[in-house]
Amino acid sequence: MKHKKKGRKFGRKRDQRRALLKGLAANLILKEKIKTTEAKAKETRPFVEKLITKSKKQNLSSVRYLSKHLPAKARKKIMELGKTYQKRPGGYTRIIKLRPREKDSAKMAIIELLKPED
């Protein structure tokens, strides 16, 4: 039975899955918009939103937490984003569905960070 089991496997082992999510999150933070499969976008969204919420606190604990999950460049950028999202209670990302990929018909999506005033 699969009760209380959440998350997608992506046909990868746990450490590979974590590395994939960290890479997607870092690229999303640095570029503010990435194109990926719909499943990866849906899995990346809560991961990134938790990181942004953590960055809003601007304390040593949150910096250490973020450095555990992100590379240095992305960590610096997310700390700046945390300041801009201070008044926003959540919902920092948007997923826009696209047409399927030509080669394998995988569902595609764009995941992007919202502007603070949106």
Beta strands, then each sheet from edge to edge (+ up, - down):
strand 1: 33-37
strand 2: 93-97
strand 3: 108-113
sheet 1: 1+ 3- 2+
end
